[in-house]
């Protein structure tokens, strides 16, 4: 790759808060500075930024690429306002695919006047008897058509069989595997490429793929990691005790979506107290002893463990397991491994203190709060406002010293990095949001740190040439503090680099560069 000088822009770099230019040599940044000094350089090629903003590219710390691509190219019911509308869209889609298998996602019955999911009989009518799998927006429950259920009749005997085509827990895992087996290698490759193309168009240089035996399968996981594409993929394989398998599959750890519980929308997140709008306290897949043994094995293997945990009881199991693991291998060894918790939505102050002490990264999804938080949102419906208002305590996490990495859990919520930053800042509970600077850092450098790649995510000489170029049609701003936790320096004269105004239209991505390789984007 030639040496390239990007000049006449606004460069976000701790090396020089007033930088206007940056030069790369292959995969590495070799110089950052101002326009006067740039004139003396002799690069092989020059890119005129025309006053665009050049900044660290985003890292989405939790995605499911194939499912994201299938939603982008197929049936996505996100945003439907009624069950009747969802069924009409399904029927239209089935006519287009002419009998092909339908894998859809995104329905949310809490937003529909009917207040219920579709039934197998309704899917049968809309699909003319076809094979249909429609996952709820949280992807922890689904509705299947009769033709799909006929391929896995044993699902009826598993925990989570709700009848009428609705499946949760182990029954859902089985039905999902059966549905995904219908995806051909060609379809899978097209879906994965569509997801990565979309990421590049949004200034996302890297995604953390959270695979596992109950999510996408080994073939899907290895195909994604092997796919030729500019966007980098860091893989986590969510299977208990699978240290050797994770290594063999190319994962950086047996973590990610290793389920301790399910999701609040499907009433499968594991709670200390009953759901307000339904019976029971959810479902747990692992206990604290299993968490302990997994963390011990991963720590000794120098791999990252990671757990999907949303409910307060599930998080309690994770925290107790981490403490017990530290008693076995030592706190310093656990800290060095930098294990992860995905989602971590119902954390208490005591749990936060343990995660901070043991160096655990919280991989969180701020758009969950934007979509389901607030006194009238789904969280409040499921839990009541007193419990719901304490969820996703990003400011408290940061104040406690818990490292944060932001992501989307796409296709649960869409790839949307600026929407993610905005949601982290504008938390539905006052005082729980981050500053714009902290949110941007958690969605850029935080994603690299979550994968134990500490040298990445800032634009300084010697670091990887990974960044995005943005059209920002307004002045960059330095955020005023919203509260004592989120506050930071507001004096522009101090040389603090500004960020795009979150009250203005989102910046448009012109170019995403990953280790020196340019991916021309379509602007999202």
N, C-alpha and C positions, 0 to 999 in steps of 0.2 A: 504494500500500500504506500502511496506517495505521502510525503509530508504535506499537510494541509493547514492553511491559515484561515481561520474564521474571523473576520474583522468588521468594524463599523457596526457593532451591536452593543448590547448590554449584557455583560457576563456575570453570573452569580458565582463568585469564588471567594473563599476566605483568604486567598493569597493577595487579593486586591479588590476591595469593595467598589472601586471605581473602574474596574477593568472593562475594556471594550473589545478585546480580541483574545483569541486562544489558538494555539498551534498544536497539532498532533503529528506524531511520527508513528505510523502504523497503529497499533492498539493503545498507544500511550499518549498522554498529554505531556508536552515538553516545555511549554511556555504559556504563561497567562500575564496579560498586562494591558497597557493603554495604547491608544492609537499612535502616538508619537514614536514609541519604541517599536511598534509593529512595522513601521515603514522600513526599518533597517533589516528585517528578516528576509530570507530568500527561500520561501517554500516552493514545492513543486506545483502546487495549485493554491488558488485563493478563492474563498467563498465570501461574497459580500452579504452580510447579514441584514443590511438596509434597516438598521435600528431594531431588529428583532431581539428578543430576549433569549439568551442561551443559558440553560440551567441544568442541574442534574436531572436525569430522566427518572421517571417513576418506577417503582417496583411494586407489583401487586403480590402481596404475601400470602394469598390463599385463593387459588382458582381450580376449576375443573375444566380443562381446555376442550375436551371432546364435547361435553354437555353444553359448554358455551357456544361452540361452533354449531352444534345441532340446533340450538335456540336461534342463532343468528341466521341460519339458512333454512330453518324449518318452522315448526309451530311454537310460537312463544305467546302465552296467554297473559303475560304480565300487562297490567293496565286494563284488563277487561273489567267491566263494571257490573256484570250480571252473569249468572249461570247460563241464561238463554243466549247471551252474546258469545260466551265461550263455546257453547255447543254449535252455534252457527259457524264460527271460525273453524272448528274441527271439521264440520261437514264440508266446508269450502276446501280446506286443505286436503281432505280425503279424495275429493273429486280431482284435484290437481295431481296427486300422486298415483291415482288409478289403482288402488288395491295394495299399494306398498305399505310396509310397516310404518306406523306413526309413533314417534317419540316426541312428546311435547312437555312443556314445563311452564311454571309461572302462575298457576291459578291460586287464588287466595279467597276463600269463601267468606272471610271476615269483611271483605269489601263488596260483597254481593247482597242484594236485597233478599235473596233466597236463603242466605246464611247456611248453606250446606254444600258439600262437594257433589260433583256429578255421580251418577251410579253407573254400574257396568251396563245395565240395560240402555241407558241414555247414550253411552259411548257406542254400543252396538248399533243403535238406530242411526246415529250421526255418521258412523264409519261404514255403514252397509255391511256389518258383520266382520269388520277388519280387525287386525291386531293393533291395539292402541295402548300406549303407556303414557299417562299424564301425571307428572310429578307435581306435588304442591310446591309453592314458591320456596319453601325451606328445604325441599328435596329430602325430607325425612318421612314423608308419606306420599302415597300416590293412589290413583284410581286406574284400574286395568279393565280392558274389555274382556268379554267371555272367551274370545278366541285366544287372547294372551294367557288368561288363567288356565285354559285347557292344557297349555304347555308345561305347567308346573302345578299340578293338582295337590302336591304335598304342602303347598303354601297354606291351605285351609287348616292344617293341623299345627301350624306354627304360632308362637306368640305374635300378636299384632294383627291377626286376621279379624277384620271388623265386619265382614259381610258386605254385600252390595257392591263388591269390586274395590272397596277401600282397604288398603293394606298399610301397616306400620311395622316398626321393629324388624324382627327376623323375617316375617312374611314379606315385608317390603324388600328386604335385601335379596331374597330369592327371586321375586318377581322382576326386580330391576335387572338382576343378572340375566334372566331369561330374555328380557327385552333387548338388552345390549348385545346379546349373542346374534341378534338379527342384523346388526350393523356390519356391513362388509368392510374389508380393509380400504377399499377405495372411498367409501362414504366417510370412514373414520379419518382418513388422511385429509379429505376435503374439509371436514369439520374442524380438525386441528389447525389447518392452515388458515381457515377463516378466522378462528379465534386469535391466532398470533398476528395476522394482518390487522385485525381490529386493534389489538394492543399497540402495535407500532404506530398506527394512525392516531393514537391518543397519547403518544409520548411515553409509553410504557416499554422499558428496555428489557425487563426481566419479570417472569412470573414464577411463583412457587406452586408447582403442581402437587395437589394433595390427592394421591391415588390410594388404592387399597383393594383387597379382595371383594369387599362389599360395595365398592364405588365404581370402578372402571375395569378392573382386571389387569393381569400382567401384560398381555399383548398390547393393550391400549397404552399403558404406562410406558413401556419400552419404545413403542412406536413414536410417541410424542417426544421423548428425549432424543431419539435418533433423527427426527425430522429436520431436514435442512431448512433453516430459517434464521434471520438476523436476530430476532428476539430470543434472549437466553431463557432457558428453563432450568429450574432447580427442583429436583423431585424429592418428595417425601412419600414413603410407603407406609400406610396405616395398618399395620398388622402386629398383634401382640407377640413379643419374643422373636421377631423375625430379623435378627441382626444379620445373619448370613444372607438371607434372601434380599434384604434391602441393599446390601453391598452388591450382590449379583445383578440386581435390576438397575443399578446405577443411581440409587437414591443416596442422599446425604444422611438419611436417618430413617428408622422405622417409627415415623411419627405422622404429624399432620392430622388427618381425620382418623385417628385411632379412637373410636367412639367410647367415651365413658357414659354419655347419655345421648339424647336426641335433640329435639328442637321445641321451643315453646309453642309455635304455631300449630304443630301436630300433637301437642300435649304429651310429648315424650321426653322433654328435658326433665331431669331428675331433681326434685325439690324437697326441702325440709317440710313444707306445709302443702296442703292440698291446692290444686287449681281452683280458682274462684268460680269458673264457668264450666267445670266438668269434674268428674270423680277422679280420685287418685292423685298421686304425686309424681307421675311420669315413670320412666324406666331407666335403670342403670345396667350397663353392659359389663363394667369392670368394678372390682372393689379395691380398697386401698392396698391390700397385699399384692394384687396383680400389678398395680401401678408401681409399687416399690420394686418388685422383681424386674419389671421392664426397665425402669430407670437405672437400676444397678447394672443390668446387662449392657445397656447402651453406654453408660458411663465408662465401664471397663473396656468397651470396644471403641471408645473415643468417637461415638456417633451421637447424634441428637435424638433424644426421645421427644415425643410430642403427643398431646392429647386434645381431642375435641371435648370440651366441657362447657356447658352453658348454665345449667341450674346450680343453685347454691349447694345442694347435696352432692352433685357431681364434682363441683370444685372442691368441696371439703374432702372428698376421696382422693383427688389429685394432690392436694396439699398435704394430707396425712401420708400419702405414699411417698411424696418427695422428701418429707422430713425423715421418714423411716429409711429411705435410700441413703440419705446423708449420714445417718447413724451407721450404715454398713460400710460405705466407701469413703466417707469423709466429706464435709461441706465444701472444701476447696475443690475437690474432684468434681462434685456436682456443678459448682459454679463454672468450672472450666469447660464443661460439656455444653453449656448454654442450651438447656432444654426449652421446650416451648409449650404454651397452652393456647389453643385456638379458640377464639370467640370470648371466653372468660367474661360472660355478661353479668353474672350475679355475684361479684366478688365482695367480700367483707373486708373491713380494715385489717383484721387479723390475718386473713389470707393474703392480702396485698403485702404485708410485712414479710411473710415467708417467701413469697415469690421474689421479692426484692433481695432478700438475704441470700437466696440460693441462685441468683442470677438468671431467673427464668424469664424468657421473652413472652410477652402477651401479643399474639397476632389477632388484631381486632378489626371489626368491620363497621365503621361509623354510620354507613347508610342504613344499617339495621335500625339504629335509633331514629334516624330521619323518617324512615318508612313506618315503623311500628311503635315508636315512643310517644310520649305525650299523654295527657290525662284521658284522651279519647281513643288512643291507639290500641292495637292488638295486645301489647304487653299489659296494659291496664285492664283490658277485658279478661285476660287469662289470670292475672295475678292480683288485681286491685292496684290503685294508684300508689299506695304507700310502698309496696314492694317494687313496682315498676319504676318509680322515680329514682330509685337508687341504682338502676342498671347502667351498665357501660360507663363506669366512673372514670373517664379518661384523665381528667385533671388529677384525681386522687391517685391514679396509677403513676402518673408522671411525678407527682409530688413525693410519692413513696420510693421512687427510684426504680420502678419497673420499666424496663426497656419496651418500647412500643413499635410494632410494625403494622402498617395499615394495608388492608386489602378489601376485596369485594365479595369473596366466596362465589364468584360468578359461576353459574348463571343465577344464583339466589338473588343477588343484585348485579346490575350491569357493570361491565368494565367502564369506569367513569372516575378517573383520578381527581379531577377538580371537584366533582360532586362529593367525593370521599373527603377531601380536605375541608370543603365547606361544611359537611355534616359533622366532622370532628370539632370544628370551631363553634358551630351553631347547635350545640347539643340541646335537646328538647327540655332538659332539666337545667335551669340556671346554675352556673358554677361548676358544671361537670365537663365543659368543653376545654379544648386546648387553644393556645395562641396559634395564629396562622403560621408563624415560624416553626413552632413545635410540630404542628400537623404536617407541614410540608417536609420537614426533616424525617418524620416517622414514615412518610410515604416514599421517601427516596433513600437516604442513608440508612434509615431504620430497617428497610427490607434486606439490604446487604448484611447488616449486622445480625439480623435474625438468622441468617444462613452462615454466620461466623466468617464473613468476608469483610473485615473491618477496614481494609484499605480502600474500599470503594464507596462511592456515593458523594464525594466532594471533588470539585474541579480544581486540582492543584497539580503542579508539575510532578510527574512520576506516577500519578494515578491513572487508572484505565480511562480511555477516551470514550466515555459513555455519558451521553447528554441528549437533551432535546432542544430544538429551536422553535420558539413560539412567536406568533403574531399577537402582540399585546397592544391594542389600539388606544392605550391610555397610559398615564404615568404610573410607575410602580409606587406602592405605598408602604409605609412602615406602620404596622398596626398599633393602635392605642390599646392599653390593657383593658380587658373586659372585667377582670377581677384580680384579686391578689395572687391567685395561683397561676393564671394564664399570662400575667403581665410580663413585659420585658422592655428593653430600652426603646424609647419612642423618639429619640432625638436623631433626625436624619443626618445632622452634622457629625455625629459620632462615627459615621462610616458604616452603619448597619445597612446591609443590602435590603432593598425593598422586594415586595412580592406583588403579583397581580391583585387588583382590588376584587375581593370576593363578592362585592355588590354589583360589579360590572359583568358584562357577558364573558363567558369563559374564553381564555386564550385559545387560539387555533394552532395546532401543531403543524409546522412546516416540514420538519425533518427530525428523525430519531436516529441517533448514532450509537452503536453498541460495539465497544472495543475497536473503534475506528471504522467499523462497517456502517455505511449509510443506508437507511431504509427510507426512501421517499414516501411520504404519507399523503393521504387524501384529506387531511384535516378533520378526521373523525366524522 
